[in-house]
Amino acid sequence: MQIKKNIAISDTGFVFDPGNGESFSVNPIGLEILKSLKDGRTDSEIKKIIVSKYQVDDDSVEKDFYDFTKMLETLKLTESESKKD
């Protein structure tokens, strides 16, 4: 999955889509996921980072990551599924 190149992401978690003028706010973990996706990391790489950094179990990360990425797709902030694994 890749975030659209025109999506602006601030260091405070503010996300702006200039294509439709909509803006969103994300928490620190959401921000880390968005930045990692924008940097081209794979889903597996991102999940491993979250598990090690935040001391959460794999099952929780798997479910929450899936929910978050589906929300990104629903909001049309993604380009493709080319980095999914």
Secondary structure, 3 states (H helix, E strand, C coil): CCECCCCEECCCCEEEECCCCEEEECCHHHHHHHHHHHCCCCHHHHHHHHHHHHCCCHHHHHHHHHHHHHHHHHCCCECCCCCCC
